[in-house]
Amino acid sequence: MLFLQNYKITTTTKIGLIFVLSIFFSTNTDTLLAQKKYTVVLDAGHGGKDPGNTGNGYREKNIVLKVTLLVGKKLQKNKEINVIYTRKNDSYPPLWKRGEIANKAKADLFVSIHCDAYQPRPAAYGFGTFVLGLRGNHKNLEIAKRENAGVLLEDDYEKRYKGFNSNSIESAIGLSLLQEENLDKSLAFASLMQQISVQKLRRKDRKVKQDNFQVLRETIMPSVLIELGFLTNKKEGSYLNSKKGQEQMAIAIAGAIQTYFGNLKLNTVEPSRIVKEFEVKPIFKVQIAAGKRKIVVKSYNFKGLKNVERIHDGTLYKYYYGSSSTYKIAKENLLKAKKKGYNSAFLVAFKEGKKINVKEALKMN
């Protein structure tokens, strides 16, 4: 056990600890596989007096709360999953409290949801996941320091986190034995999460990384911290602040959690088995115009319609209004377009960026 190498304890003690832990985990695993219900603790990062990062004027605490609640709402439809939140409103639970909630609930998985920021390079973007590690590189340490800084906002943080210094490498290191045992499962879930975000949402893959987040150090079960994307990137920040972006993020995270628990039942944590019901749904749009002329997508060019997008398709530019995974809303958008004078407008459907037949999309829905 690599973790024990960092401490001056005898070989006999090491063997004893390993023996006790092997009994604990064999029993715990048998119980886990036999039970019908799994518990996940969803942690919306920051909150209350801690806004998180505020790239481009967005507030991380608000975006991650919305995504977290959406994830929980989707998971609660599954009777085999019990959902617990560390916060459901604009409050700030201390980092130790978030871990305590998960530990007391004997959760099977802890997922902390955040948004990233990188001021030196606003073009940075993409989806990333972190699991607890002994040591990270300098770049990852900066992220860990930023997320851990919330500790300094807590009352009596000096007593609760003895020797804590958000700017030191030493304070960012300190895995427990149980956390080391859970590392493989944390990595498995993180890998699954990355796979779904890249394959299903076409997000840039920022890979699974290990580092020293305080909120993960407080838990004794598989735990992962998710960085949805960069608010300092204007395009990605806008996406994460939108209902569409939040819905897609929630679908991906809920899908990964459900698949992970499904894999546990089969006594495997392979990330390749993705639950079909959580695949990205078809998106309906209203095609209002097409032509060789490239038109600036501003509302004044489209009779007041907002959120018009332009797609270059071969020799033509096609212009679409509205974007919804719900057919009823799509029909309402079509009616709005026709009332604006686009009498020849019609519905089209896309899945994972590719155009598909509307009837086929309705069957998928």
Summary of the structure (lengths in Angstrom):
residues: 365
radius of gyration: 23.0
end to end distance: 48.3
largest distance: 82.3
contacts: 1164
relative contact order: 0.12
helix: 45%
strand: 21%
